[in-house]
Amino acid sequence: MAPRPPRPALPTDDPYARLGVPFDASFEAIEVAWRGLLRKHHPDVAGPAGLDPAKRINVAHDWLSDPGLRARYDREGGITDGVAGRRGTSGQAGSRPSVPTAGPAWSSAVPRPRPATTADRVAAVVERAGRLSADELDRLALAEPAPIAFLATLRRFVTAELRDVLDPAESAVVAALPPPARQVPAIRDAVVGRIAELILADLLQELLGEPAGERARERLTRGWDAAVGQPRYGPATLTVVAFLERLRSLSPAEMRWLAATGARERLGEPPWPDATSRDEDEALRVSTELAAGDAQAAVAVAVAGATAAAGATAAPRRAAARVAHLLVLRHAFSATAFDRLAAPWLGSLVQRELEAGPRVRASR
């Protein structure tokens, strides 16, 4: 039996500090930091003096880009309170420019008989942020947050010229939001991520290449794309709206029946159809969470003023949320699977298949 190769020795300096990334840095942030630092310290650029820094940068990348080595360093290396290694500081690195008191520095895009420039596209996003509907803002608040900590790492390698474009654009798009929305981190980060992807797209491709650059761009725009231009509950909006109206008009007897179907052990975890993916289809995930939350609120309205004991609405709220979840996903379930999952409510709160209209399968 061949002898097992010796384990590599732990690096002599903190790889997080060497790359200048936080303890919870993403793969994309590590790649950006590594490539950006090598562009400055490679011996071909910095001369002989860059040889040792370049070696240390490569060692840090080797350890942090390999999940096994990274886990070992985290376990045995003793993460310190250094700037890069401090736990929980990644959010601080992503602070955004303050919102200007004057109007946006970017004017609305004007139609031109030429291809849209980056400035035109940025102006269009700023203009669109100023007229986001209440439904779009609610969706943005529930969407996966843009990776602002990753964006903070990327900004370290932004040229002065790009920074002069990025900073006022970020400030303008935040200023365009309704004042209450500016206080919601997920909304603020989503619009900043959309702007950053437009301006830094070429830099991301240069630093990360394919397919990592494309994946990083998708992460920056994920929240925006899942919310802007989307109906409140996705394709099932009309069905869910009718369901919410029905919930608000339930009689006390119907509410007791709904509560009987909402036992936690009966419901289990919310099901997800095989035809799509909860992790990949962000727009559909947001639709289910928003519909479930609104269904629970509708039940609360229905029992408002009742003298029920505290917490007595928990079961009907759970049942209502489950029905709303299923209605949003109905198009992605097979008819048999949906009828099985919705069996307790079929014919009362949920229309049967023949009454529900044509089925449209979800695309992957």
Contacts in CASP RR format, 6 or more apart in sequence:
PFRMAT RR
TARGET T0000
AUTHOR 0000-0000-0000
METHOD contacts of the structure
MODEL  1
MAPRPPRPALPTDDPYARLGVPFDASFEAIEVAWRGLLRKHHPDVAGPAG
LDPAKRINVAHDWLSDPGLRARYDREGGITDGVAGRRGTSGQAGSRPSVP
TAGPAWSSAVPRPRPATTADRVAAVVERAGRLSADELDRLALAEPAPIAF
LATLRRFVTAELRDVLDPAESAVVAALPPPARQVPAIRDAVVGRIAELIL
ADLLQELLGEPAGERARERLTRGWDAAVGQPRYGPATLTVVAFLERLRSL
SPAEMRWLAATGARERLGEPPWPDATSRDEDEALRVSTELAAGDAQAAVA
VAVAGATAAAGATAAPRRAAARVAHLLVLRHAFSATAFDRLAAPWLGSLV
QRELEAGPRVRASR
8 69 0 8 1.000
10 72 0 8 1.000
10 73 0 8 1.000
10 76 0 8 1.000
10 77 0 8 1.000
11 18 0 8 1.000
11 56 0 8 1.000
11 59 0 8 1.000
11 60 0 8 1.000
11 63 0 8 1.000
11 73 0 8 1.000
13 56 0 8 1.000
13 60 0 8 1.000
14 79 0 8 1.000
14 80 0 8 1.000
14 82 0 8 1.000
14 84 0 8 1.000
14 85 0 8 1.000
15 59 0 8 1.000
15 60 0 8 1.000
15 61 0 8 1.000
15 63 0 8 1.000
15 64 0 8 1.000
15 73 0 8 1.000
16 22 0 8 1.000
16 23 0 8 1.000
16 25 0 8 1.000
16 60 0 8 1.000
16 64 0 8 1.000
16 79 0 8 1.000
16 84 0 8 1.000
16 85 0 8 1.000
17 82 0 8 1.000
17 83 0 8 1.000
17 84 0 8 1.000
17 85 0 8 1.000
18 56 0 8 1.000
18 57 0 8 1.000
18 59 0 8 1.000
18 60 0 8 1.000
18 84 0 8 1.000
19 25 0 8 1.000
19 30 0 8 1.000
19 33 0 8 1.000
19 34 0 8 1.000
19 37 0 8 1.000
19 57 0 8 1.000
19 60 0 8 1.000
19 61 0 8 1.000
19 64 0 8 1.000
19 84 0 8 1.000
20 33 0 8 1.000
20 83 0 8 1.000
20 84 0 8 1.000
20 153 0 8 1.000
20 156 0 8 1.000
21 29 0 8 1.000
21 30 0 8 1.000
21 33 0 8 1.000
21 64 0 8 1.000
21 84 0 8 1.000
21 153 0 8 1.000
22 29 0 8 1.000
22 84 0 8 1.000
22 85 0 8 1.000
22 86 0 8 1.000
22 88 0 8 1.000
22 89 0 8 1.000
22 90 0 8 1.000
22 91 0 8 1.000
22 93 0 8 1.000
22 149 0 8 1.000
23 74 0 8 1.000
23 79 0 8 1.000
23 84 0 8 1.000
23 85 0 8 1.000
23 86 0 8 1.000
23 87 0 8 1.000
23 88 0 8 1.000
23 89 0 8 1.000
23 90 0 8 1.000
24 87 0 8 1.000
24 88 0 8 1.000
24 90 0 8 1.000
24 149 0 8 1.000
25 33 0 8 1.000
25 64 0 8 1.000
25 90 0 8 1.000
25 149 0 8 1.000
25 150 0 8 1.000
25 153 0 8 1.000
26 147 0 8 1.000
26 149 0 8 1.000
26 150 0 8 1.000
27 65 0 8 1.000
27 212 0 8 1.000
28 147 0 8 1.000
28 150 0 8 1.000
28 208 0 8 1.000
28 212 0 8 1.000
28 213 0 8 1.000
28 215 0 8 1.000
28 216 0 8 1.000
28 219 0 8 1.000
29 147 0 8 1.000
29 149 0 8 1.000
29 150 0 8 1.000
29 153 0 8 1.000
29 154 0 8 1.000
30 61 0 8 1.000
30 64 0 8 1.000
30 65 0 8 1.000
31 65 0 8 1.000
31 207 0 8 1.000
31 208 0 8 1.000
31 212 0 8 1.000
32 150 0 8 1.000
32 153 0 8 1.000
32 154 0 8 1.000
32 157 0 8 1.000
32 204 0 8 1.000
32 207 0 8 1.000
32 208 0 8 1.000
32 216 0 8 1.000
33 153 0 8 1.000
33 156 0 8 1.000
34 57 0 8 1.000
34 58 0 8 1.000
34 60 0 8 1.000
34 61 0 8 1.000
34 65 0 8 1.000
35 207 0 8 1.000
35 208 0 8 1.000
36 156 0 8 1.000
36 157 0 8 1.000
36 207 0 8 1.000
37 53 0 8 1.000
37 57 0 8 1.000
38 54 0 8 1.000
38 57 0 8 1.000
38 58 0 8 1.000
39 45 0 8 1.000
39 157 0 8 1.000
40 46 0 8 1.000
41 50 0 8 1.000
41 53 0 8 1.000
41 54 0 8 1.000
41 57 0 8 1.000
42 50 0 8 1.000
42 54 0 8 1.000
43 50 0 8 1.000
43 51 0 8 1.000
43 54 0 8 1.000
46 53 0 8 1.000
46 54 0 8 1.000
62 69 0 8 1.000
63 69 0 8 1.000
63 70 0 8 1.000
63 73 0 8 1.000
64 70 0 8 1.000
64 73 0 8 1.000
79 85 0 8 1.000
79 87 0 8 1.000
80 86 0 8 1.000
83 89 0 8 1.000
90 149 0 8 1.000
90 152 0 8 1.000
91 148 0 8 1.000
91 149 0 8 1.000
91 152 0 8 1.000
93 149 0 8 1.000
93 152 0 8 1.000
93 153 0 8 1.000
94 148 0 8 1.000
94 149 0 8 1.000
94 151 0 8 1.000
94 152 0 8 1.000
95 152 0 8 1.000
96 148 0 8 1.000
96 170 0 8 1.000
96 171 0 8 1.000
96 174 0 8 1.000
96 188 0 8 1.000
96 192 0 8 1.000
97 167 0 8 1.000
97 168 0 8 1.000
97 170 0 8 1.000
97 171 0 8 1.000
97 174 0 8 1.000
98 171 0 8 1.000
99 171 0 8 1.000
99 174 0 8 1.000
99 175 0 8 1.000
99 182 0 8 1.000
100 171 0 8 1.000
100 172 0 8 1.000
100 175 0 8 1.000
103 172 0 8 1.000
103 175 0 8 1.000
104 126 0 8 1.000
104 171 0 8 1.000
104 172 0 8 1.000
104 173 0 8 1.000
104 175 0 8 1.000
104 176 0 8 1.000
105 168 0 8 1.000
105 169 0 8 1.000
105 171 0 8 1.000
105 172 0 8 1.000
106 119 0 8 1.000
106 122 0 8 1.000
106 123 0 8 1.000
106 126 0 8 1.000
106 168 0 8 1.000
106 169 0 8 1.000
106 172 0 8 1.000
106 173 0 8 1.000
107 123 0 8 1.000
108 123 0 8 1.000
108 124 0 8 1.000
108 126 0 8 1.000
108 127 0 8 1.000
109 116 0 8 1.000
109 120 0 8 1.000
109 121 0 8 1.000
109 123 0 8 1.000
109 124 0 8 1.000
109 127 0 8 1.000
112 120 0 8 1.000
116 124 0 8 1.000
118 165 0 8 1.000
118 198 0 8 1.000
118 199 0 8 1.000
121 198 0 8 1.000
122 169 0 8 1.000
122 195 0 8 1.000
122 198 0 8 1.000
122 199 0 8 1.000
125 173 0 8 1.000
125 191 0 8 1.000
125 194 0 8 1.000
125 195 0 8 1.000
125 198 0 8 1.000
126 169 0 8 1.000
126 172 0 8 1.000
126 173 0 8 1.000
126 176 0 8 1.000
126 195 0 8 1.000
127 176 0 8 1.000
128 228 0 8 1.000
129 173 0 8 1.000
129 176 0 8 1.000
129 177 0 8 1.000
129 191 0 8 1.000
130 176 0 8 1.000
130 177 0 8 1.000
130 178 0 8 1.000
132 140 0 8 1.000
132 177 0 8 1.000
132 178 0 8 1.000
132 181 0 8 1.000
132 228 0 8 1.000
135 230 0 8 1.000
135 231 0 8 1.000
135 232 0 8 1.000
136 227 0 8 1.000
136 228 0 8 1.000
136 229 0 8 1.000
136 230 0 8 1.000
137 178 0 8 1.000
137 181 0 8 1.000
137 184 0 8 1.000
137 187 0 8 1.000
137 227 0 8 1.000
138 232 0 8 1.000
138 290 0 8 1.000
139 226 0 8 1.000
139 227 0 8 1.000
139 230 0 8 1.000
139 232 0 8 1.000
139 286 0 8 1.000
139 287 0 8 1.000
139 290 0 8 1.000
140 181 0 8 1.000
140 184 0 8 1.000
140 186 0 8 1.000
140 187 0 8 1.000
140 190 0 8 1.000
140 191 0 8 1.000
140 223 0 8 1.000
140 224 0 8 1.000
140 227 0 8 1.000
140 228 0 8 1.000
141 184 0 8 1.000
141 186 0 8 1.000
141 187 0 8 1.000
142 186 0 8 1.000
142 286 0 8 1.000
142 289 0 8 1.000
142 290 0 8 1.000
143 186 0 8 1.000
143 190 0 8 1.000
143 222 0 8 1.000
143 223 0 8 1.000
143 224 0 8 1.000
143 226 0 8 1.000
143 227 0 8 1.000
143 282 0 8 1.000
143 286 0 8 1.000
144 222 0 8 1.000
144 223 0 8 1.000
144 226 0 8 1.000
144 282 0 8 1.000
145 185 0 8 1.000
145 186 0 8 1.000
145 189 0 8 1.000
145 190 0 8 1.000
145 223 0 8 1.000
146 189 0 8 1.000
146 190 0 8 1.000
146 192 0 8 1.000
146 193 0 8 1.000
146 194 0 8 1.000
146 196 0 8 1.000
146 219 0 8 1.000
146 220 0 8 1.000
146 221 0 8 1.000
146 222 0 8 1.000
146 223 0 8 1.000
146 224 0 8 1.000
147 219 0 8 1.000
147 220 0 8 1.000
148 189 0 8 1.000
148 192 0 8 1.000
148 193 0 8 1.000
150 216 0 8 1.000
150 219 0 8 1.000
151 192 0 8 1.000
151 193 0 8 1.000
151 196 0 8 1.000
151 220 0 8 1.000
154 196 0 8 1.000
154 200 0 8 1.000
154 203 0 8 1.000
154 204 0 8 1.000
154 207 0 8 1.000
155 163 0 8 1.000
155 166 0 8 1.000
157 203 0 8 1.000
157 207 0 8 1.000
158 166 0 8 1.000
158 200 0 8 1.000
158 203 0 8 1.000
162 199 0 8 1.000
162 200 0 8 1.000
162 203 0 8 1.000
165 199 0 8 1.000
166 195 0 8 1.000
166 196 0 8 1.000
166 199 0 8 1.000
166 200 0 8 1.000
169 195 0 8 1.000
169 199 0 8 1.000
170 192 0 8 1.000
170 195 0 8 1.000
170 196 0 8 1.000
173 191 0 8 1.000
173 192 0 8 1.000
173 194 0 8 1.000
173 195 0 8 1.000
174 182 0 8 1.000
174 188 0 8 1.000
174 191 0 8 1.000
174 192 0 8 1.000
175 182 0 8 1.000
176 191 0 8 1.000
177 187 0 8 1.000
177 188 0 8 1.000
177 191 0 8 1.000
181 187 0 8 1.000
181 188 0 8 1.000
182 188 0 8 1.000
190 223 0 8 1.000
190 224 0 8 1.000
190 227 0 8 1.000
191 224 0 8 1.000
193 220 0 8 1.000
193 221 0 8 1.000
193 224 0 8 1.000
194 220 0 8 1.000
194 221 0 8 1.000
194 224 0 8 1.000
196 220 0 8 1.000
197 204 0 8 1.000
197 217 0 8 1.000
197 220 0 8 1.000
197 221 0 8 1.000
201 217 0 8 1.000
204 213 0 8 1.000
204 216 0 8 1.000
204 217 0 8 1.000
205 213 0 8 1.000
205 214 0 8 1.000
207 213 0 8 1.000
208 216 0 8 1.000
222 282 0 8 1.000
223 282 0 8 1.000
225 282 0 8 1.000
225 283 0 8 1.000
226 282 0 8 1.000
226 283 0 8 1.000
226 285 0 8 1.000
226 286 0 8 1.000
227 283 0 8 1.000
227 286 0 8 1.000
230 283 0 8 1.000
230 286 0 8 1.000
230 287 0 8 1.000
231 237 0 8 1.000
232 240 0 8 1.000
232 287 0 8 1.000
232 290 0 8 1.000
233 239 0 8 1.000
233 240 0 8 1.000
233 241 0 8 1.000
233 287 0 8 1.000
233 290 0 8 1.000
233 291 0 8 1.000
233 324 0 8 1.000
233 328 0 8 1.000
234 283 0 8 1.000
234 284 0 8 1.000
234 287 0 8 1.000
234 328 0 8 1.000
235 331 0 8 1.000
235 360 0 8 1.000
236 287 0 8 1.000
236 291 0 8 1.000
236 327 0 8 1.000
236 328 0 8 1.000
236 329 0 8 1.000
236 330 0 8 1.000
236 331 0 8 1.000
239 327 0 8 1.000
239 330 0 8 1.000
239 356 0 8 1.000
240 291 0 8 1.000
240 294 0 8 1.000
240 295 0 8 1.000
240 324 0 8 1.000
240 327 0 8 1.000
240 328 0 8 1.000
243 295 0 8 1.000
243 323 0 8 1.000
243 324 0 8 1.000
243 327 0 8 1.000
243 349 0 8 1.000
243 350 0 8 1.000
244 294 0 8 1.000
244 295 0 8 1.000
244 298 0 8 1.000
244 324 0 8 1.000
246 349 0 8 1.000
247 295 0 8 1.000
247 298 0 8 1.000
247 299 0 8 1.000
247 302 0 8 1.000
247 320 0 8 1.000
247 349 0 8 1.000
248 298 0 8 1.000
248 301 0 8 1.000
248 302 0 8 1.000
249 302 0 8 1.000
250 258 0 8 1.000
250 299 0 8 1.000
250 302 0 8 1.000
252 306 0 8 1.000
255 299 0 8 1.000
255 302 0 8 1.000
255 303 0 8 1.000
255 316 0 8 1.000
258 299 0 8 1.000
258 315 0 8 1.000
258 316 0 8 1.000
258 319 0 8 1.000
258 320 0 8 1.000
258 349 0 8 1.000
259 312 0 8 1.000
259 313 0 8 1.000
259 315 0 8 1.000
259 316 0 8 1.000
259 319 0 8 1.000
260 315 0 8 1.000
261 319 0 8 1.000
261 344 0 8 1.000
261 345 0 8 1.000
262 315 0 8 1.000
262 316 0 8 1.000
262 318 0 8 1.000
262 319 0 8 1.000
262 322 0 8 1.000
263 315 0 8 1.000
264 318 0 8 1.000
267 318 0 8 1.000
267 319 0 8 1.000
267 322 0 8 1.000
270 288 0 8 1.000
270 292 0 8 1.000
270 322 0 8 1.000
270 325 0 8 1.000
271 326 0 8 1.000
271 329 0 8 1.000
271 341 0 8 1.000
272 278 0 8 1.000
272 329 0 8 1.000
273 329 0 8 1.000
273 332 0 8 1.000
273 333 0 8 1.000
273 334 0 8 1.000
273 337 0 8 1.000
273 362 0 8 1.000
275 332 0 8 1.000
275 333 0 8 1.000
275 361 0 8 1.000
275 362 0 8 1.000
275 364 0 8 1.000
276 284 0 8 1.000
276 329 0 8 1.000
276 332 0 8 1.000
276 362 0 8 1.000
276 364 0 8 1.000
277 364 0 8 1.000
278 284 0 8 1.000
278 285 0 8 1.000
281 362 0 8 1.000
284 328 0 8 1.000
284 329 0 8 1.000
284 332 0 8 1.000
284 362 0 8 1.000
287 328 0 8 1.000
288 324 0 8 1.000
288 325 0 8 1.000
288 328 0 8 1.000
288 329 0 8 1.000
291 324 0 8 1.000
291 325 0 8 1.000
291 327 0 8 1.000
291 328 0 8 1.000
292 321 0 8 1.000
292 322 0 8 1.000
292 324 0 8 1.000
292 325 0 8 1.000
293 321 0 8 1.000
293 324 0 8 1.000
294 324 0 8 1.000
295 317 0 8 1.000
295 320 0 8 1.000
295 321 0 8 1.000
295 323 0 8 1.000
295 324 0 8 1.000
296 317 0 8 1.000
296 320 0 8 1.000
296 321 0 8 1.000
298 320 0 8 1.000
299 313 0 8 1.000
299 316 0 8 1.000
299 317 0 8 1.000
299 320 0 8 1.000
300 313 0 8 1.000
300 317 0 8 1.000
303 312 0 8 1.000
303 313 0 8 1.000
303 316 0 8 1.000
319 344 0 8 1.000
319 345 0 8 1.000
323 342 0 8 1.000
323 345 0 8 1.000
323 349 0 8 1.000
323 350 0 8 1.000
326 333 0 8 1.000
326 338 0 8 1.000
326 341 0 8 1.000
326 342 0 8 1.000
326 350 0 8 1.000
327 350 0 8 1.000
330 338 0 8 1.000
330 356 0 8 1.000
330 359 0 8 1.000
331 359 0 8 1.000
331 360 0 8 1.000
331 361 0 8 1.000
331 362 0 8 1.000
332 361 0 8 1.000
332 362 0 8 1.000
333 341 0 8 1.000
335 353 0 8 1.000
335 359 0 8 1.000
338 353 0 8 1.000
339 346 0 8 1.000
339 352 0 8 1.000
339 353 0 8 1.000
342 350 0 8 1.000
346 352 0 8 1.000
353 359 0 8 1.000
END
